[in-house]
């Protein structure tokens, strides 16, 4: 595998001010070292994006669309190689990694199609005194910051609409998983993206360098996926120059299982919602609320399903649960479980760090009361807290009892009830009788402290466009 390990600035691969080790969390071994960026390199990346912007914004939509289509074709052809890289640096099992790579490639195809279909408006004003023309223009150089849990999909979900809109980009990936992002940057270079349009930096002093860019008038937009805590800081930093912000932040998704559900099917859906990516997803079902009449049956079945998962190195044959991205992240999960037990939680399966190397934590089911502290945290791991509720109203109230509002899940044999409940849930997305609904063709995003804006769907490209109204004298 040809690993890129340098910065990419103005169409050139180059070294920076230092280096950073990339660790395989399944083994603890160093995969490689990548270059880090100091103030000089970060400024050069922003300068390149700024200078390339006018020409890129002026290109024909079809020209940009063809480059994105080429990127889709390249990524689709190399999906297994990308999946191996994701699993190696992230720890997730190969099947999850391959699913992510396929999903990530689809953003290039979707936005290659959206590039040529951004609609405007042309109509006579109600008073009849003028013609109203509404058009959309690229906002400008954009800073894209992605997390470690989906290193391919989060990169393409931002890069694709940015390029489709005619914006130039500076990509900053998570320090745990930069290699996948570098692969995608290289792929875009091979697809024909002009120099300066896509740049990659890994700041050696992340906070200081990001802050400096957010206070540079050349930067016009930031798109961030990560924790709500960091998102709040970036929003405050962006306010000084009124930089446009798109924020896909934390989640603490409830999964409501009503007593008219088919328990076997409900468990299967929860397994997908909980264990996709080993639970390290902002969409992961973190709080599983089960109606009293089926609570024992459901919990026993879920514990059996979780306990049967094979935990191993993500690239080993038959692995169903891989490592966390780091020992630090694994230990956070263990601490949450320990605090839940201390608060009265009952371990149904799992719940203990295994012996041996690697950042592994077993699939865990824990029965807890409705006020257990684990329910206030985004677990980001293979831990499923189960809570019993009695009435529909109580279930809705418990589900909404959080500062987050990214996604909610509802499982019921009564579709009218399911839709009724979905309409009352305070989240940007609701999955009914399904464990996953993410789709490049649908708007992804949340309410409350889960973020601002939407990614994917028809809305995704508009995060990188300014709306302009032109009034024409008749």
Helices and strands as residue ranges (DSSP letters): E 7-9, E 12-14, E 18-24, E 29-36, H 39-57, H 61-77, H 79-90, H 94-114, E 121-124, E 130-138, E 142-145, H 153-165, E 169-172, H 178-191, E 198-200, H 206-214, E 221-225, H 228-239, E 244-248, E 253-257, H 263-275, G 276-279, E 285-291, G 292-294, H 295-307, H 327-342, E 346-349, E 364-367, G 373-376, E 383-389, H 392-400, E 407-411, H 415-424, E 429-432, G 448-450, E 451-452, G 460-464, E 465-473
